[in-house]
Amino acid sequence: MRRFAFSADAFGDRFDLADLPLPRPPRGYAVQMLDTDTLLDRHTGAFLPVRASGLAGLFATFDEAYAAACRWVEAHCATPQEHRLAIVPAGFDDLLQRHVLIYGVLCCRP
């Protein structure tokens, strides 16, 4: 049972990777902590820097990323509004063996 009720756009608007005109090819969906270069690791549930060698930060679907973000907020926040998370398209550089923030570090404030 969920502790919080999350809106459909709690972590940004839903999107399909195939529909986005991106400067780099995406490899999946990621949960980014705003104002940082960290992504939610699928295995540990912790936020790790994109350069961390063990990071598994790509989710196959928006729904998987959304569910993981919900779990993190429920475990770490007193209210659902206090999170600073966004679901973003992300890439992976095979040569450098690291994740790529296609939009860069997103900020909490415009």
N, C-alpha and C positions, 0 to 999 in steps of 0.2 A: 504494500500500500504506500502510495506517495505521501510524503509529509507536506509538500507544497503543490499548489496548482500552477502550472506553467502555461503561458499563452503560446500560441503557435509561433509567434515571432520573438520569443523570449531571448533568443540568441542571434537575432537578425532575421531578415526575410528568407523564406525557403527559396532555394535555387537548385537548378540542375546544371551540373558541370558542363554538359554538352551545349547548353544555351548561352554560356558566357563567352564574350569576346576577350580572351585573356592574352597578355603579352608572352606568357610561358605556358606550356601544356600542363594542366593539372593532373595529379595522380590520385587525388581523393579529397575528401572533406577532412578538415581539422578543427579542433576546438582551441582557439587562441585566447590567452589571457591578454586583455587589452593593455596597452602601454608597455608590453614586453615582447621579447622574441621567443616566448615559450609556448609549447603545445602540450595538450593533454595526452599522456602516454596511455595507450589502450591496455597495457598489461598491468601497470602499477596504479593507475588512477592519479598519478602525480604530474605536475607540470614540469617539463624539462626543456632546456634550451634547444633550439633547432639544430645546434651543432653537436648535441649529445649523441655519442655513437650508438647507444642502446635504445634511443627513442623509437617507439612505434606509434607515430602520431597521425597516421592516415586511416580514415574510416571509409568503407566502401560506399556508404549511402549517407544522405543527410539525416535520415531517421536514426542510424546508429550513432552518429555524432551528437544528435540532439539528446538521445537517451543517456549517453555518457556525460554530457554537460549537466543534465538534470541530476544524475547520481552525484556528481561532484558538488553541485550547489547544495543538495540536501545534506551532504556530509560535512560541508565546510562553512556554510552561511547560516546566520540566524533568521534571515528573511530571504525570499527569492529575489528581491529587488537589489540586494547588495552585491551581487556577483558582477564581475567585469569580464564576461566571456562572450565570444562571438564565434559562430561557425563560419569558416572561411575556406575557399579553395586553396589547396596547397600542392606543391610539387615535390619531387625528389630528384636530387642531382646524383646520378649513378657514378660519376667520376669522383666527386668529393664525398659520396656516401653520407649525404645529409639532406634534411628537409629544406624546402624553399618556401618562404612566405611570399606568395605571388604579389600580394598587395603591400608587402612590407609590414612594419610594426604599426598596427592600428591604434589610434588613441581613443580614450574615453570621451574626449570632448572634440567637437568638430573644429 
